[in-house]
Amino acid sequence: MKYCSSCGARVSQVIPAGDNRPRYVCERCATVHYENPRVVVGCVPEYQGQILLCKRAIEPRLGFWTVPAGFLENGETLADGAKRECFEEANAHVEIGSLLAIIDVTYAQQVHILYRARLLTPEYGAGTESLEVQLFDAAHIPWHDMAFRSVEFGLRRYLADRAALREDLHCESLYPLSA
Amino acid sequence: MKYCSSCGARVSQVIPAGDNRPRYVCERCATVHYENPRVVVGCVPEYQGQILLCKRAIEPRLGFWTVPAGFLENGETLADGAKRECFEEANAHVEIGSLLAIIDVTYAQQVHILYRARLLTPEYGAGTESLEVQLFDAAHIPWHDMAFRSVEFGLRRYLADRAALREDLHCESLYPLSA
């Protein structure tokens, strides 16, 4: 951030009075521009025991596999966001089920929230952000080509719970991997 | 938003190619400035059966009661954010417990995430954003002076669960009240 979105003047990083963190503050109008984590919502869509995954057509992690997920939009609920992302990325209609995972992705300034979901019909296809979309048996999930650690975490918990006839909520915090 | 935070030129609201919502886009450098919901984290701190509440010293809802809560910051986990807010608003050290509630506050572009918490010692006081901080018996909670519907929702579920010896997670979506 270099300029104030309110008045167009330069911003600089200072700790405002009464605050304890550096913020971008406008040098002219003094507006404080806060930056906060964003919410990524997604789901694990299941159809007759198989899981629907998308191969990413965009960076980051182009060419790797993920569950349908993306940024929550203003004005929508978490469940509605997960449903919308599934339709946009996989052209698939799902019924959103129970909460599967809440994952702090501290290094990306994101919170990932994943739901269980039921694919209503075996109809799907690649949205503009996907190269391909495919149903996988649990035994054939491409674990070595997963796009994100949060997605791998959620998928593994999903399958373990399913095998145990459970539907737990799994909370996890991810930190940067050491080099 | 009137100006581009990257280059300082004017922005206008347009639907970018491949998108389906109006976004603020820079008229000079074409940067798209997305706006997404923010996460509010908080907790219900309990000490020997009593609940710690804060009377707000700032708008919105100045003078009304709330649980300690505030915006999640970049780089912190949800639980750490809830703990930090409790210290900042109530000068109180808590141990964060189980997830209590996840509330879509669609009209405020927020997601509220509340935890159960245990006040470690009966030491607390008003932080800069609080007029006063007080421990309440369940029977004396100021329901008619609650700051936010999400807080009332969380508190009521907290007390009902406690009476039933449960610790459930409660998910809710709040919409604007009709006039």
Interface residues (C-beta under 8 A of the other chain):
Chain A: M1 K2 Y3 C4 S5 S6 C7 G8 A9 R10 V11 G18 R21 H33 Y34 E35 N36 P37 R38 V39 F71 L72 E73 N74 G75 E76 T77 L78 A79 L99 I102 D104 T106 Y107 Q109 V111 T128 L169 C171 S173
Chain B: M1 K2 Y3 C4 S5 S6 C7 G8 A9 R10 V11 G18 R21 H33 Y34 E35 N36 P37 R38 V39 F71 L72 E73 N74 G75 E76 T77 L78 A79 L99 I102 D104 T106 Y107 Q109 V111 T128 L169 C171 S173
